[in-house]
């Protein structure tokens, strides 16, 4: 797969929970994130090209609201090293400027390695 990422991925010290905003259910865990995209670890695969609305749970030390809301499109999906799970790369398509700043705060506080 050709690398199209413009910013380096930042792996995180914790896996933030990600919810489907429409269904209001937990769908997976944040593995890495930049202001333009993220990788999700989940039990189910996501079809490439699918657009979804997400809620990312954030900690009190990052923001005063419990979630960041955004819309993202899946750009790749493959089995995780643990075959019971899947890794999916998403490109963030729609996010409020203030929430984008919160993502940068997450990277600054909890990021530990570029990739």
C-alpha positions as CSV (number, residue, x, y, z in Angstrom):
1,X,0.0,0.0,0.0
2,X,1.4,3.4,-1.0
3,X,2.0,5.8,1.9
4,X,-0.2,8.9,1.5
5,X,0.1,10.3,5.0
6,X,1.3,13.9,5.2
7,X,1.9,14.0,9.0
8,X,3.6,11.4,11.2
9,X,1.5,9.1,13.2
10,X,1.8,9.4,17.0
11,X,1.2,6.2,19.0
12,X,-0.5,6.9,22.3
13,X,0.2,5.8,25.9
14,X,-3.5,4.9,26.2
15,X,-6.3,3.6,24.0
16,X,-9.1,6.1,24.0
17,X,-12.5,4.7,23.4
18,X,-14.2,5.5,20.1
19,X,-18.0,5.3,19.8
20,X,-20.3,5.3,16.7
21,X,-22.1,8.6,17.2
22,X,-25.3,7.4,15.5
23,X,-25.6,4.0,17.2
24,X,-24.2,5.4,20.5
25,X,-22.1,2.2,21.0
26,X,-18.4,1.5,21.6
27,X,-16.8,0.3,18.4
28,X,-13.1,0.3,19.2
29,X,-10.0,1.9,20.6
30,X,-7.7,4.6,19.4
31,X,-4.2,3.4,18.6
32,X,-2.7,6.5,17.0
33,X,-3.8,9.9,15.9
34,X,-2.9,13.0,14.0
35,X,-5.0,16.1,13.3
36,X,-5.9,14.5,9.9
37,X,-6.5,10.9,10.7
38,X,-6.3,8.0,13.2
39,X,-6.1,4.2,13.5
40,X,-8.8,2.3,15.2
41,X,-8.5,-1.2,16.8
42,X,-11.9,-3.0,16.6
43,X,-13.5,-6.4,16.7
44,X,-15.2,-5.8,13.3
45,X,-13.7,-4.7,9.9
46,X,-14.8,-1.5,8.3
47,X,-15.4,-1.3,4.5
48,X,-12.9,1.0,2.8
49,X,-14.5,4.3,1.7
50,X,-17.2,4.2,4.4
51,X,-18.0,7.5,6.0
52,X,-19.0,7.5,9.7
53,X,-19.7,9.9,12.6
54,X,-17.5,9.2,15.7
55,X,-17.2,10.3,19.3
56,X,-13.8,10.0,20.9
57,X,-13.8,9.9,24.6
58,X,-11.3,12.3,26.1
59,X,-9.8,12.7,29.6
60,X,-10.5,15.6,32.0
61,X,-6.9,16.9,31.6
62,X,-7.5,17.4,27.8
63,X,-10.8,19.1,27.7
64,X,-13.9,20.1,29.7
65,X,-16.3,18.0,27.5
66,X,-16.2,14.2,27.6
67,X,-16.1,13.7,23.8
68,X,-14.7,15.0,20.5
69,X,-17.2,14.6,17.7
70,X,-16.1,14.2,14.1
71,X,-16.8,12.6,10.7
72,X,-14.2,10.3,9.1
73,X,-13.8,8.0,6.1
74,X,-12.1,4.6,6.3
75,X,-9.1,4.4,3.9
76,X,-7.7,1.0,4.7
77,X,-8.6,-2.0,6.9
78,X,-6.5,-5.2,7.7
79,X,-6.4,-7.9,10.4
80,X,-4.5,-6.9,13.5
81,X,-1.6,-9.0,14.8
82,X,-4.2,-10.6,17.0
83,X,-6.5,-12.2,14.4
84,X,-9.6,-11.5,16.5
85,X,-9.3,-7.8,15.8
86,X,-8.9,-5.4,12.9
87,X,-6.9,-2.2,12.4
88,X,-8.6,0.5,10.3
89,X,-7.1,3.7,9.1
90,X,-9.5,6.7,8.9
91,X,-9.1,10.1,7.4
92,X,-10.9,12.9,9.3
93,X,-13.2,14.7,7.0
94,X,-15.1,17.0,9.3
95,X,-14.2,18.3,12.7
96,X,-14.7,21.6,14.6
97,X,-11.5,23.7,14.9
98,X,-11.6,23.6,18.7
99,X,-11.8,19.8,18.6
100,X,-8.8,19.7,16.2
101,X,-6.9,21.6,18.9
102,X,-7.9,18.9,21.4
103,X,-6.5,16.2,19.2
104,X,-3.2,18.1,19.1
105,X,-3.4,18.3,23.0
106,X,-3.9,14.5,23.1
107,X,-0.9,14.0,20.8
108,X,1.2,16.3,23.0
109,X,0.2,14.8,26.3
110,X,-0.1,11.1,25.4
111,X,1.9,10.6,22.2
112,X,5.1,8.6,22.7
113,X,6.5,7.6,19.4
114,X,6.3,8.8,15.8
115,X,5.8,6.3,13.1
